[in-house]
Amino acid sequence: MSDKLQKLEARKAKIAAEISRIRGREAAQARKDDTRRKIIVGGLVWGMVQRGEVVDKNGLLAALDKSLTRPQDRALFNLPPACPETPRRG
């Protein structure tokens, strides 16, 4: 392999690593931004529910009861443990 080709290959590898690092950083920031949005909206909605300004609290709790499966998530809303789903037959 020629010297020039080796230098170009090394440069290509360095650029690929930099691209990968930047994409990873951008993906991590996008996840953080999404989480922050959910926290802000969740806090706003929960506060409005507590004050009776929007959705009926019982309706929200019923929707949460249907959708939450993780015990620690259910505990946050004082929901009883979820019933295990019956296995589906194929």
C-alpha positions as CSV (number, residue, x, y, z in Angstrom):
1,M,0.0,0.0,0.0
2,S,1.4,3.4,-0.9
3,D,2.2,6.0,1.7
4,K,-0.4,8.3,0.4
5,L,-3.1,5.6,0.6
6,Q,-2.1,4.7,4.2
7,K,-2.4,8.4,5.2
8,L,-5.8,8.7,3.6
9,E,-7.0,5.4,5.2
10,A,-5.8,6.7,8.6
11,R,-7.6,10.1,8.0
12,K,-10.8,8.2,7.0
13,A,-10.7,6.1,10.2
14,K,-10.2,9.3,12.3
15,I,-13.1,11.0,10.6
16,A,-15.3,8.0,11.0
17,A,-14.5,7.9,14.7
18,E,-15.3,11.6,15.0
19,I,-18.6,11.2,13.2
20,S,-19.5,8.3,15.5
21,R,-18.6,10.3,18.6
22,I,-20.7,13.2,17.5
23,R,-23.7,11.1,16.5
24,G,-23.5,9.4,19.9
25,R,-23.4,12.7,21.7
26,E,-26.4,14.0,19.7
27,A,-28.4,10.8,20.4
28,A,-27.7,11.1,24.1
29,Q,-28.8,14.8,24.1
30,A,-32.0,13.9,22.2
31,R,-32.8,11.3,24.9
32,K,-32.1,13.8,27.6
33,D,-34.3,16.4,25.9
34,D,-37.1,13.9,25.5
35,T,-36.9,12.9,29.1
36,R,-37.0,16.5,30.2
37,R,-40.0,17.2,28.0
38,K,-41.8,14.3,29.6
39,I,-41.0,15.5,33.1
40,I,-42.2,19.0,32.4
41,V,-45.4,17.9,30.7
42,G,-46.1,15.3,33.3
43,G,-45.6,17.7,36.2
44,L,-47.8,20.3,34.5
45,V,-50.6,17.7,33.8
46,W,-50.3,16.2,37.3
47,G,-50.6,19.6,38.9
48,M,-53.6,20.5,36.8
49,V,-55.3,17.1,37.7
50,Q,-54.6,17.7,41.4
51,R,-56.3,21.1,41.1
52,G,-59.2,19.7,39.1
53,E,-58.4,21.9,36.1
54,V,-58.2,19.1,33.5
55,V,-58.8,15.4,33.2
56,D,-60.7,13.8,36.0
57,K,-58.1,12.4,38.5
58,N,-60.0,9.1,38.7
59,G,-60.0,8.9,34.9
60,L,-56.2,9.5,34.8
61,L,-55.6,6.9,37.5
62,A,-57.7,4.4,35.6
63,A,-55.7,5.0,32.4
64,L,-52.4,4.7,34.4
65,D,-53.7,1.5,36.0
66,K,-54.3,0.0,32.5
67,S,-50.9,1.1,31.1
68,L,-48.4,0.8,34.0
69,T,-46.8,-2.6,34.5
70,R,-43.6,-1.9,36.5
71,P,-44.2,-2.3,40.2
72,Q,-42.1,0.8,41.0
73,D,-44.2,2.9,38.5
74,R,-47.5,1.6,39.9
75,A,-46.3,2.4,43.5
76,L,-45.8,6.1,42.6
77,F,-49.5,6.4,42.0
78,N,-50.5,4.0,44.9
79,L,-51.9,1.5,42.4
80,P,-52.1,-2.2,43.5
81,P,-49.7,-4.6,41.9
82,A,-50.6,-5.5,38.3
83,C,-52.2,-8.8,37.6
84,P,-50.0,-10.9,35.5
85,E,-51.3,-11.4,31.9
86,T,-52.5,-14.8,31.0
87,P,-50.2,-16.4,28.4
88,R,-51.5,-16.3,24.9
89,R,-51.9,-19.5,23.0
90,G,-50.6,-19.5,19.4
